[in-house]
Amino acid sequence: MKNSGFLEPQQLFFLSPAEPAEEEEEMPATEKDLAEDAPWKKIQQNTFTRWCNEHLKGLNRRIADLQRDLSDGLKLIGLLEVLSQKKISAWCSSGS
């Protein structure tokens, strides 16, 4: 039988309420993976930041922190203009 990547019914493993210890052992790994400082998140952030900076260097703009630097939308508009090769002439400032 071709391996489709899906488990066959006999391969499925279900935790019953009588087996909480095994479930508890897996929780820290899940929580660790979802943590703010999870290694894969930092890699994704750094990769996307470098990608943005590569496109923004023609505008002499740079992103150091994605959340902070894209929060007002100005660098994001610059990035959109570079990627679309069109000028965004009308945009509204939130005033904050």
QUILINFEN-V286008 format. One record per pair of residues at least 24 apart in sequence whose ideal C-beta (glycine too) atoms are under 6 Angstrom apart, sorted by the first residue. I is the first residue (numbers start at 1). J is the second residue. Records with the same first field share a line. If there is no record, write none. Layout:
I=J  J
This chain:
52=79
55=79  82
